[in-house]
Amino acid sequence: MRQYRTADLCDENQDKKIQVLSHKFKNYGGKKRFKGRVKTIKIEKSNWAVIDVLKNEPGKNKVLVIDVEEAPYGIVGDKLSTLAERNQYEAMIINGFVRDTMETKKFNIGLFALGTCPLRNFDKTPSQLGIDLYFGNVSFKEDDYIYCDEDGIIISNEKLM
């Protein structure tokens, strides 16, 4: 497999619809470059459904995209990073916040979020899997393709390489 650069992928695929995730999302994980297929989940405040996905669904070549609508809770920390790495997820992108960032940087996953928040919500709240999401100036659909490097994250509904 050839090494890719997101800038080159954009240049080489001008005829395809490519979206770029907002620069407001920062990486709190240990993996700086990744690619994979989108798996979507929408949650309200609590991460119970995320735990279930990370424990029970294989993550090889997948990026879990989580929309919590910027709720002020740490959705992913060291324990969920452990689950994600163990189940071979490439990365997680969260429209919200993370915690335990001194630890999450040690895991071989990408972990993009808007920022950090030490507070966690313990209530069980509703969730939806496999739905279309929109945040960070990007539409995420189940099975879209994501490519990430030091320049940013791009999303396409077609495979770029």
Order of alpha helices (4+ residues) and beta strands (2+ residues): alpha-beta-beta-beta-alpha-beta-beta-alpha-beta-beta-alpha-beta-beta-beta-beta-beta-beta-beta
